Amino acid sequence: MPVVDHGVADLAPIAVAAPILGAALLMLLGRRVPRLALDVAALVVAAAEVALVADVFATSTSGRVVTWVAGWTPHKGYSVGIVLVNDPVGAGAALCAASLVFLALLYSAGYIDSVHGHFHCLMLLFLAGMVGMAMTGDLFDMFCFFELMGAAAYGLTGMKVEEESSLQGALNFGIVNSLGAYISLVGIGILFAHTGSLSLPILGRDLAHQRPDALIVAAFVLVLTGFLVRAAMVPFHFWLADAHAVAPAPVCALFSGVMAPLGAYAAFRIYWTVFAPVVPVGDVRRAFLVLGATTAVVGAIMTLGQRHVKRLLAYSTVAQLGLLLLALACLTSQGTAGALLDAAGHAGVKGALFLIAGVLLDLYGTMDEAELFGRAARHRVLGWLFVAGGLALAALPPFGTGLGEAVSAEAAVSLGYTWVPAVFVAVSAATGGAVLRVGARAFFGLGRRPVEEDGAPSSDEEPDVHLRRVPVSMTVPVVALLLAALATGVLPGARSAAERAGAYFVDHAGYVSQALTGAQAHMAVHARANWAALGVGLDVLSALLAVGIAAAACYGPRLPALLALQRRPMRILRAVHSGRVGDYVAWLMVGVAVLAGLVGLPLR
């Protein structure tokens, strides 16, 4: 009989249901209570969710917590019940999501248009989708929570319905992601027809001794497609910048900080629990090393060429997701640990940067780097926070981003992929340098004013509200997020905890056994120092290169050599990123074919 800790484990279903109930309550009250009451109620629900998920996370650190909802436990190895399986990775992702939503609601209090409570309702439904997706142990439930998260995200993106760009961004987002979801649903149908079950542990057990024929590999590719679209893997990534450019800043913080990384989490959760014994490791590793590196490089090049601040940050997210995929592609507990540390640090850093970008939009009515030049000089505190975020994005120690990239690079080198650290250094330097360039120009007026050739023109996005000063409720979340990113790298035992979590994540046999029979699995991981000399050296090099890139952009000639080298590829990439949803759908089909080819379909 599976182990269920009735003192704590039963909080997992409550954690999934609480935001949905809170959203329903706010919809009922939306037109009947003042705005302040809506803000307070949403914050209370979000804070309660943080407490619930934190409790589940605390329990999961000592081992997986398995909950068969309503007591529908397996009989002779089978069950029709819904299972929630919380290990440190899943519960940690849910905790990250809940914390970010709470900070985003605090930032939004009194400033983002509530639309009679619709904004608060959508934020809580978005949270429910993320928490459910992180906790569930059932493939169809994962798909359902994926769709709940997506439906809420589309609404949040297109909230400014009076703006054409807002509707276009939401439409591109919705069409591309929905099509990806339908492709995943086809793969889910294939698995159900083949095995008669959609429970992750039962699927993993039933496929374990089968050969990787074309049907299984096709199901693998199709199921993963929808989640990789949400993870913005090239060439599935086109929707991301369009959505970030028009969504409110706190929503962008959630998209980049937790929603997109959750797509990668779901893809690799499915691989490890269902397909790890049957799909060849070499094929999967090859596929994600190639696609991860491509995603990282394309995102870095596009980041350097942006003048619209939110688009710049969005493309830097694409680049960082590429690095995350490279770490996960190692298919080891150490590589997974590096990805976890990097994702946690990135959530704090990117969330803070988007919130600062939102403040700039509300103060000055533009996201154009040229129009912001020198105008934010009186907000030096925000300026230094923005610079800190840029340095953290460049992997400067001791931020969690730096620690994650150092551990990831070590994992890749241990497998013989000595080129991976170079990709980490180059991509982190490019994305961090682009952010430092914006901070130097907007907050400190350094260098020359950007001209048209330095990047794409700004969009016509309107501010969420016109500010005269920056309220404390907007500054506190920024500071909290940067401190969280810093804590990820400096807390004693952070690396050991991440490696232990990674060991649980990649433990296919332990996941299946504990979910179906209750056999406890305990991971023994040797304590290790957070930082090693090689990792520190690579991270410092990356940060120094980022400062150099920013300085070259601010003080160099009109077209420095570095930018001259990327001018032609930039033109090609801008032409590909056309903004036309039909083009994005075509690239989605290309991506499915490429993924299938790299994984091994047709089988050789």
Rosetta blueprint (number, residue, H / E / L):
1 M L
2 P L
3 V L
4 V L
5 D L
6 H L
7 G L
8 V L
9 A L
10 D L
11 L H
12 A H
13 P H
14 I H
15 A H
16 V H
17 A H
18 A H
19 P H
20 I H
21 L H
22 G H
23 A H
24 A H
25 L H
26 L H
27 M H
28 L H
29 L H
30 G L
31 R L
32 R L
33 V L
34 P L
35 R H
36 L H
37 A H
38 L H
39 D H
40 V H
41 A H
42 A H
43 L H
44 V H
45 V H
46 A H
47 A H
48 A H
49 E H
50 V H
51 A H
52 L H
53 V H
54 A H
55 D H
56 V H
57 F H
58 A H
59 T H
60 S H
61 T L
62 S L
63 G L
64 R L
65 V E
66 V E
67 T E
68 W E
69 V H
70 A H
71 G H
72 W L
73 T L
74 P L
75 H E
76 K L
77 G L
78 Y E
79 S L
80 V L
81 G L
82 I L
83 V E
84 L E
85 V E
86 N E
87 D L
88 P H
89 V H
90 G H
91 A H
92 G H
93 A H
94 A H
95 L H
96 C H
97 A H
98 A H
99 S H
100 L H
101 V H
102 F H
103 L H
104 A H
105 L H
106 L H
107 Y H
108 S H
109 A L
110 G L
111 Y L
112 I L
113 D L
114 S L
115 V L
116 H L
117 G L
118 H H
119 F H
120 H H
121 C H
122 L H
123 M H
124 L H
125 L H
126 F H
127 L H
128 A H
129 G H
130 M H
131 V H
132 G H
133 M H
134 A H
135 M H
136 T E
137 G L
138 D E
139 L H
140 F H
141 D H
142 M H
143 F H
144 C H
145 F H
146 F H
147 E H
148 L H
149 M H
150 G H
151 A H
152 A H
153 A H
154 Y H
155 G H
156 L H
157 T H
158 G L
159 M L
160 K L
161 V L
162 E L
163 E L
164 E H
165 S H
166 S H
167 L H
168 Q H
169 G H
170 A H
171 L H
172 N H
173 F H
174 G H
175 I H
176 V H
177 N H
178 S H
179 L H
180 G H
181 A H
182 Y H
183 I H
184 S H
185 L H
186 V H
187 G H
188 I H
189 G H
190 I H
191 L H
192 F H
193 A H
194 H H
195 T H
196 G L
197 S L
198 L L
199 S E
200 L H
201 P H
202 I H
203 L H
204 G H
205 R H
206 D H
207 L H
208 A L
209 H L
210 Q L
211 R L
212 P L
213 D L
214 A H
215 L H
216 I H
217 V H
218 A H
219 A H
220 F H
221 V H
222 L H
223 V H
224 L H
225 T H
226 G H
227 F H
228 L H
229 V H
230 R H
231 A L
232 A L
233 M L
234 V L
235 P L
236 F L
237 H L
238 F H
239 W H
240 L H
241 A H
242 D H
243 A H
244 H H
245 A H
246 V H
247 A L
248 P L
249 A H
250 P H
251 V H
252 C H
253 A H
254 L H
255 F H
256 S H
257 G H
258 V H
259 M H
260 A H
261 P H
262 L H
263 G H
264 A H
265 Y H
266 A H
267 A H
268 F H
269 R H
270 I H
271 Y H
272 W H
273 T H
274 V H
275 F H
276 A L
277 P L
278 V L
279 V L
280 P L
281 V H
282 G H
283 D H
284 V H
285 R H
286 R H
287 A H
288 F H
289 L H
290 V H
291 L H
292 G H
293 A H
294 T H
295 T H
296 A H
297 V H
298 V H
299 G H
300 A H
301 I H
302 M H
303 T H
304 L H
305 G L
306 Q L
307 R L
308 H E
309 V H
310 K H
311 R H
312 L H
313 L H
314 A H
315 Y H
316 S H
317 T H
318 V H
319 A H
320 Q H
321 L H
322 G H
323 L H
324 L H
325 L H
326 L H
327 A H
328 L H
329 A H
330 C L
331 L L
332 T L
333 S H
334 Q H
335 G H
336 T H
337 A H
338 G H
339 A H
340 L H
341 L H
342 D H
343 A H
344 A H
345 G H
346 H H
347 A H
348 G H
349 V H
350 K H
351 G H
352 A H
353 L H
354 F H
355 L H
356 I H
357 A H
358 G H
359 V H
360 L H
361 L H
362 D H
363 L H
364 Y H
365 G L
366 T L
367 M L
368 D E
369 E H
370 A H
371 E H
372 L H
373 F L
374 G L
375 R L
376 A L
377 A L
378 R L
379 H L
380 R H
381 V H
382 L H
383 G H
384 W H
385 L H
386 F H
387 V H
388 A H
389 G H
390 G H
391 L H
392 A H
393 L H
394 A L
395 A L
396 L L
397 P L
398 P L
399 F L
400 G H
401 T H
402 G H
403 L H
404 G H
405 E H
406 A H
407 V H
408 S H
409 A H
410 E H
411 A H
412 A H
413 V H
414 S H
415 L L
416 G L
417 Y L
418 T L
419 W L
420 V H
421 P H
422 A H
423 V H
424 F H
425 V H
426 A H
427 V H
428 S H
429 A H
430 A H
431 T H
432 G H
433 G H
434 A H
435 V H
436 L H
437 R H
438 V H
439 G H
440 A H
441 R H
442 A H
443 F H
444 F H
445 G L
446 L L
447 G L
448 R L
449 R L
450 P L
451 V L
452 E H
453 E H
454 D H
455 G L
456 A L
457 P L
458 S L
459 S L
460 D L
461 E L
462 E L
463 P L
464 D L
465 V L
466 H L
467 L L
468 R L
469 R L
470 V L
471 P L
472 V H
473 S H
474 M H
475 T H
476 V H
477 P H
478 V H
479 V H
480 A H
481 L H
482 L H
483 L H
484 A H
485 A H
486 L H
487 A H
488 T H
489 G H
490 V H
491 L L
492 P L
493 G L
494 A H
495 R H
496 S H
497 A H
498 A H
499 E H
500 R H
501 A H
502 G H
503 A H
504 Y H
505 F H
506 V L
507 D L
508 H H
509 A H
510 G H
511 Y H
512 V H
513 S H
514 Q H
515 A H
516 L H
517 T H
518 G L
519 A L
520 Q L
521 A L
522 H L
523 M L
524 A L
525 V L
526 H L
527 A L
528 R L
529 A L
530 N L
531 W L
532 A L
533 A H
534 L H
535 G H
536 V H
537 G H
538 L H
539 D H
540 V H
541 L H
542 S H
543 A H
544 L H
545 L H
546 A H
547 V H
548 G H
549 I H
550 A H
551 A H
552 A H
553 A H
554 C H
555 Y H
556 G L
557 P L
558 R L
559 L L
560 P L
561 A H
562 L H
563 L H
564 A H
565 L H
566 Q H
567 R H
568 R H
569 P H
570 M H
571 R H
572 I H
573 L H
574 R H
575 A H
576 V H
577 H L
578 S L
579 G L
580 R L
581 V H
582 G H
583 D H
584 Y H
585 V H
586 A H
587 W H
588 L H
589 M H
590 V H
591 G H
592 V H
593 A H
594 V H
595 L H
596 A H
597 G H
598 L H
599 V H
600 G L
601 L L
602 P L
603 L L
604 R L
